[in-house]
Amino acid sequence: MPITSRAIDHQAVLDFIVEQQQSPATACAYLGTDAESIKDDLKGLDQPWTETLHISTAEDGRLTGAVVIEWDEELARSWVYGPWMEQDAWVAHGPALLGTVTSLAPVGDHEMYADVAHREMAELATRCGWRHREANFEYSRTAPVPANELDLQIRPATAEDLPRVRALHEAEFPGTYASAVELLDRAGRYSTLVLDDGDGVRGYVAYQHQGRDGVYLDFITVDPTARRAGIGELLITAAQQCTGRQRIELTVDENRAGARAFYEALGFDQVAATRPYRSPRPNMWAH
């Protein structure tokens, strides 16, 4: 049965989540596999994870499932972390656990995210009427940090860049999980660089540190009129130079064949294929 976050052994839940995260067939794709990184990522959610946490238990009190949720009212979207469940609990408790946690979020659009190998989440989405969206291909590259100086056309984004970055961002990533305002918030989670050739911003890259040795490229976009001029590669190099990290990771939608070919040409290897699932209508669980 679903239980609220009251009187829950949070360390036991963390141990359960870490165990579930070790296999693509049971993991939530929003988190990695390292115990400390998982703990840090959960602590960094916009809403305290211990307050949105719900679990399911067996009759003997044994933990059989857990789920956490985060939301952004500006984007009117939530992100479901999990559910993580023992195999025999998905049918019995999965729909109720998902419904209980999504009812917490004051938004109309909810998302789950997992590897395409996670059959139980796909089946849960189908049972609850959630939409199966395009798969995402995850890429990774490990290479020495370039020793040359940062390209003179590249600089940190400023508030004055918002109109241009917003136009590029919304054209390339409509309805995505972070707004242009968030990308340019100096106190936020993203670092954003722009390439300004003197006539205006031609592209940008927004990234985050990942773990102890990596950088994750959340968004990278080049003005369509300026493509095939090496700007994308310059932005990727700049992100690596600014972070000093050798490992770079990013995600590409399955319908962006050109982007996938671009990253593969730069030495990125596909390491996973994941799929998001979206709720079918606003507040479907609210009664």
N, C-alpha and C positions, 0 to 999 in steps of 0.2 A: 504494500500500500504506500502511496506517496506521503511523505512526512515533511513538514516545514523545517527551517534551519534551526529551530529551537532544540536545545539539548542534544546536539549532534557532536560526535567526536570528529572534529575537523581534521586532525592528523590521520585518523583512520580513513577518512574520505580522500585525503591527499594521496595516501598510499594506494588506495583503490584506483584513483585516477591515473597515477604514474604507471601502475601495472597495466591498465587498459591502453595507455598510450604507447606501449611497446610494440604493438602490432597494427599495421594499416587496416586490418580487418575489424578492429575494435576501437580505433583512435578517432578523436575529433581533430580535424585538420587545422584548426586554429592554433593548436599547441604542438610543441615538439615532443621529444622523448626524454630529455634530461630532467631529472627531478627538480633541481634548483631553478632551472629556467621555467618549468611549469609553475612552480610556486611563485616565482617573480611575476610571470605573466598574469596569473590569477589575481595577485595583489594589485596589479596595475589596471584592472578593469575600472570603467567609469563608475560602476556601482559596486560596493564591497561584495566580493563573492560569497562571503559567509552569510550575507543577508539575503541573497537571492537563491542560495543553495537549497535544493530539495533532493530528497533521497527516497529510495524504495527499500523495503526490507522483507525478508522471509518471515514466516510465522515464528521462527525461533529468534528473531531479532537480528539475524545476519544481514549485513549490507549487500544488496543485490543491484543497486543502481544509484546514479547521482547525475545531477544536471545543474548548470549555472547559466545565468543570462545577463547580458549587457545590452544597453540601448542608448540611442542618440535621438532625442526628440526633434532636433533640427532636421535630421535625415528621415525621421519617422520610421526607423528600422531598429530591430533588435537582432542580436547574434546569440544563438543557443550554443553554449559550450557543453558538449555531450550530445545526447545522453550517453553515459557510460553504464553498461548493464551486463550482468551475467547472461549467458545465452538463453537460459530458460525463462528469463524475466521479461524479455522484449515484448512478447505477445500479451502477457498478463498485466504488465505495469507500464509499458512504453507509452501508449497513448495518454494515459492519465497523468504520467509524470511530465510529458511534454505539454499537455494542456494546462497543468497547474503552473508551470514555470512561465509560460508565455502570457498567462493572464496577469502577471506582475507588471509587464512592460506597457507603458501608456502610449504605444505606437501601433501602427496598423500593418506593418510588414515584418515578418520574422524569418530568420534564415538558420539552417543547419549546414554543416560542411564536413565532408569525410572523403577518404580515399574511395575510388570506385570499387575497391575490394571489400568495402564495408557493406555487406549485403543486408544486414539487419537494419541499418539506418535507412537504406533505400526502401526496404519493405515497410518500415515504420512510416516513412513519408507517404508511400502509396496508401497505406491504411488510413492515414489522417487527411488525405486529399491534398497533400503538399505537392508543388510542382517540381519536377526534376529539371534542373537547369543545365546549361552547357558545362562540359567537363573543363577543368583547368589543368594545364600541364605545368608542373613545377620543374624549374631548371636550376642548376648549380654549376659554379665554376670556381676553381681554386687556382690562383695564379699570383706571382709576385706583384707587390705594389709597384706601379711604375715610378721610376726614380726621377723622371723629368718634372719640371715645375707645372703647376696648374695652368691650363690654358687661359690666356688673358681675357677671353670672351666670357668666361664662366665666373659667376659670383653667387653669393648667397641671395636668395630671394628676399625682397623687402615688401612692405605693405603697399608701396606704389605699384608693385607688379601684379596686384590682385586681379584687376580687370583682364589682363592678358592671360595670366595663368588660369583664371576661371574659365575663360573662353576655350582654351586648349583642353583643360581638364574635362569640362562638361561635354565637349564634342567627342572626345576619345573614350571617356568612361562615364557615360550617362547613368545616373542612379547608383553610383558606386558607394562604398562604405565610408568614404571620407570626403569632405567638401574642400574646395580650394581655400576657404577661410582656415580650416584646420591645418592644411599643408603649410600655410604661411604663419601660423601661430608660433612665435619664438619660444613660448612656454609649453608648447604641446609636445607630442610624441614624435613628430616628423621633422627631419632636416630636409630643406628643399634648396636646390641649386637651379639657376637659370643660365641659359646661354643667350647673351645679349650681344648682337653683332654691331651695335651702334645705331641700327635702324629699328630696334625693338627686340623683344624676347622671341626667340625662334624655337625654344624648347625648354623643358624642365625635367628634373628628376627629383623624386621625393623618396626618402629612405629612412630606415631605422637600424640601430645596432641590433644584432641578433646573437644572443648567447655571448660567449666570451671572445669569439674570434671571427664572427661573420657580420655581414651587412645585408639587409633585405631591401630590395628595390620595390617599393609599393607601387609607384607610378613613374612611368617615363614616356614622354610625348614630344614629338617634333612636329612643327607646323608642316602640313602637307605640302606647302609650296617650297619648303626647304629640305625635303627629304632626299636621301641618296647623296648627301654631301658630308657624311661622317659625323653629323651632330650627335646622333644617338650614341655612337661609340665614345665620343668625347665626354658626354655626360656620365656614362658608366665609369669611365676612367677617373673622372673627377670625384665621383662618389667614393671610389676605392681609395683615391689619394687622400681625401678629407678624413676618412675613417682609419686609414692605415691598416685595413684588414684584407686578407688575401681571399677569403671565401665570400662569394657573392651569390645570393639566391633571389629568385623572382618567380612569378606565376603568369602564365599566358592562357587566355581563353582558347578553347579548341577551334573556334571559328576564325581565329586570327593566324591563318597559315603563314602570312608574310612575316609577322613578328616572330613566329617560331623559327622560321628559316633564318631570320636575322640573328637571333641569339645563338643558334646552332653554328652559324658561320663564325661567330666570335668565340667559339670553344665551349659553350655551355652544353651540359649534358642533361637530358631529361631524367629525373630521379623519382617522379611520382605523377599520378594522374588522380585528380580529386574532383568532386562534384558538389555544388551547393544545392540545397533544397529550400524552396520558399513556400510560406503559408499561402493558401489560396485567396484569402480575402481579409480585410481589416478585422483585427480582434476576433478571430473566429471562435476563440475559446471563452470570450467574455460573456457572462450571462447576467 
